[in-house]
Every structure is written in C-alpha cells, then in structure tokens.
Amino acid sequence: MLNIVLFGPPGAGKGTQSDKIVKEYNLIHLSTGEMLRDEIAQATELGKQAKELIDEGKLVPDKVVVEMIKHLINLHSEANGFIFDGFPRTMAQANALDHLLTSEKTSISGMISLKVPKKELISRILLRGKTSGRSDDNNEEIIEQRIKEYNAKTAPLEGYYKKQDKYFPVDGVGKIDEIFERISKVINRLQD
Ligand code: AMP
C-alpha cells in the first residue's frame, strides 16, 4: 500500500494537490476537514459540536477524528493506499494512525510537507473564502488562530516523521502543476 500524509498549514494547498494525487496514483482521499463539513451540512450532533470549534479556529477532539479515520480505513482495506489530508494534526492522532495502519499490516510511506510562507497562506485563504462558503475562511482573526493551532500542535509532527526517515518537505509556492510535479517526484521515489 502507498500511504501518504499530505501535510502543511491551512492554505498550503493540501486539498488541491490531494485531488491531483488521488487521480494519478489511484488512492483513497481521506480529509477530516471535509468529513467534518459533511457532518455540519447534515446537521448531525457531531457536526453541531464540531462547528463551534471550527468556527473558532480550534481543533476538534482527537477521539472524533480518529474514529472517523478508523471507520474509513477499515471500509477500504482493499485500497491501493490512502492520502491523509489534514490528518494527523496532533501527536496523539499520529500515534493512533500508526496503530490503525499496523493492524491493517501496513504503514505510512511518507509525509509530504508543503512549505508556504505565512503571508501567502493568509491571502490564499481569504481568496478561497470568497467562494468556499467556509465560515473559517473569511475572518483574518480566525485564520490567525488556525495557524497558531497548527504551529503549536501540528507542526511538531514533522519531527515525528523525520525520526522515522519519512519526512519530505516540498516547496508549496508556484503554479499548481509545478507543485504537483515536485510532489510526484517524491511519491515516485517512495513507490520504488
Ligand atoms: P481543514 O479543512 O483541514 O482546514 O479543517 C478545517 C477545520 O476542521 C480545522 O480548523 C479543525 O477545526 C477541524 N479539523 C480538521 N481535521 C482535523 C483534525 N485532524 N484534528 C482536529 N481538528 C480537525
């Protein structure tokens, strides 16, 4: 199996690049952000609880996202592999993911970390906010809070994968196709 963690702060281009990666490499795309937005759209109890945190730019509890990911990994145990987008976001989630994959007799092949300067992240998210309909994309204070959560709780995961020799930084600035080419070079190496 080819299992990629596509990593980076909000606005780094994880969703855009995931769409291209799943097509090229026939992987299952697992985005916890999209799953949570689906729950909100369906007005489930989980969605209502998640919305409050998402609207404040805070992370939802580990247990919630780990359960969603667990369900989908089990459902697609015959897949070619997975692309994890926006997950894991904490050390507890990274540990849980390793356990889940071990129980499926597989593991993370690599973490691809998209590098984008903060100023560009904010302008990209504000631009996306004009059409995304996402309440967390329109307010600069909330965007700052999301980046703060990323720096405090998520960025340290680079070290977690570095220790396992699975960390691959990629320049996330440029044209979408250029960035995809950089990512593909890493994935092709991981496949060899
Ligand atoms: P995203 O679409 O990945 O930017 O996620 C949007 C929001 O959903 C985040 O700001 C968090 O509030 C929540 N979220 C998504 N994925 C996770 C995760 N793995 N852990 C905790 N919260 C998450």
Residues whose N, C-alpha, C, O or C-beta is under 5 A from the ligand:
A	BS01	AMP	P10 T32 G33 E34 L36 L53 I54 G57 K58 L59 V60 V65 G86 F87 P88 R89
